[in-house]
Amino acid sequence: MNILKAGRLFYLPAVFIALLTLPGCEFIGDVFKAGIWVGIVIVIAVVVVIAFIVKMFKG
């Protein structure tokens, strides 16, 4: 058995179990919710860093 078939045999049950346990719409919704929160956190972090740099140069 070559390595590609062995990898396929490992991933096939994992994908099948994921398809049975995770409803598709709920999974996609969770991904988008996580994306929104990650985006918000990144924007806040950038604003804080910019404010810190501005304060450092004015201080």
Secondary structure by P-SEA (a helix, b strand, c coil): ccaaaaaaaaaaaaaaaaaacccaaaaaaaaaaaaaaaaaaaaaaaaaaaaaaaaaaac
